[in-house]
């Protein structure tokens, strides 16, 4: 059964395109090919570098024709830390480095 005509008029391709997850961080922003990369800048320079990397990935997604663009998680150091930083009671001053995914 075909979708209602109003849906086709709004979006003739039916599905909007997007990506999910992290995009690679530029080498000038963070270490590459590491599970726990370190930032290459600090303070205001880091804030600006994150914003610059985000804008570059947004432009790349727009150029690729994606309907819904994202920040590519350029501001998060790691997918676990990005989540945990928002939870009250986590002590990041005394964190212990431990491996995941067989390391």
Residue pairs with C-beta under 8 A, 6 or more apart in sequence:
2 8
3 14
7 14
8 14
16 67
16 68
17 65
17 66
17 67
17 68
18 66
18 67
18 68
18 69
18 70
19 61
19 66
19 70
19 72
20 70
21 73
22 72
22 73
22 76
22 79
23 57
23 72
23 73
23 74
24 32
25 32
25 37
25 53
25 74
26 53
26 56
27 40
28 40
28 49
29 39
29 40
29 41
29 49
29 50
29 52
29 53
29 74
30 37
30 38
30 39
30 40
30 77
31 37
31 38
31 40
35 78
35 99
35 100
35 101
35 103
36 77
36 78
36 97
37 77
37 78
38 77
39 46
39 49
39 77
40 49
41 48
41 49
50 74
50 75
53 72
53 74
54 71
54 72
54 74
54 75
57 70
57 71
57 72
57 74
58 69
58 70
58 71
58 72
61 69
61 70
61 72
62 69
73 79
73 82
75 82
76 82
80 100
81 92
84 90
84 92
85 92
